[in-house]
Amino acid sequence: MRYVPVEEARKRLGTLVREASAGTPVTIGRRGTEQAVLLSEEEYARLRQIEDEAARMRFKEALEAIAMNVREQKVPRKVVEEAIRAARRR
């Protein structure tokens, strides 16, 4: 990954976009401090997919924990169904 100062990035944006599209991420920053990264659309989509899958896994784990808690506390089915309907309305 290559570091490019903001001023240089402004002047060479087209070239940097081509580099990123070809698979070479470019870090853009000020005074030697990284501020942003220019990525290809494919890399960005791959990272989003990883993030989405991690969110799905966390949600699944949370639902499993809720289900276990409901069973342990012997919450009546009617109460659970009411809570689900209320959550869907939000």
N, C-alpha and C positions, 0 to 999 in steps of 0.2 A: 504494500500500500504506500502510495506516494503522498507526501505532504505538500500542499500548495497554499501560499498566503492568499487571503481574500482578494487583494488588489490584482494579483496575477490571475486568479480564477476568473475575475470579471473580464479581463482582457482575452482569456483563452477558453471561455466557457464551451464553445463548440468542440474544440479539441478534447477537452476534459470529458465531455459527454460521450464522445466517440470512444475514448479510452475506457470509461466506465461501462459502456454498452458492450465492449469487447471482453469484459471480465476483469478489468484492473480497477479496483476501487480507488478513489482519490479522496484523501482527507483534506479538508479546507479549514483554515484557521487564521487566527490573529496573534501576532507577537509570539509565534511558536506554540500557541495553545490550540489544540484541536477543537473545532467548533461544530463541524458537520462532516458527513461522509457522502460522497456521490457514488451510488451503486447502479448496476444494471437493473433493468426491470425484472429480469429473471431472478437475480439474487434477492431483490426486495420481496418478490412473491414467495421465494423459498423461505425467507425469514418469517414472513407473515404466516405461512402455513405452519411452521414450527410453533409460532406463538399461539395460533388458533388451536392447534392440537394440545398444547400444554394447558390452555384454558379449558378445553373440553375435559381433559383428565382431572383437573382440579374440581370442576363442576361435578363430574361423576363421583369423585371421592367424597365431596360434600353431600351429595344425595345419598350415598351409601351410609355415611355417618348419621344423617337424619333418619334414614330408615331403621338403622340399628337402635337409635335413641327412641324412636316411636315404639318399636317392639319391646324394648326394655321397660319403658314407662307405661306400656299397655294403653296407649292413646286410642280411644275409640275411632273406628274407621270413618264415622260421620264427621268427626272433628278434623281428621286429616283431609277428607274431601272438601270440606268447607275452606280450609286453609289453602288448598291448591286452587280452588276457584277464586278466592280473594287475590292470590298472587297473580293469577292469569289476567285479572281485571286491571292490574297496574300497568 
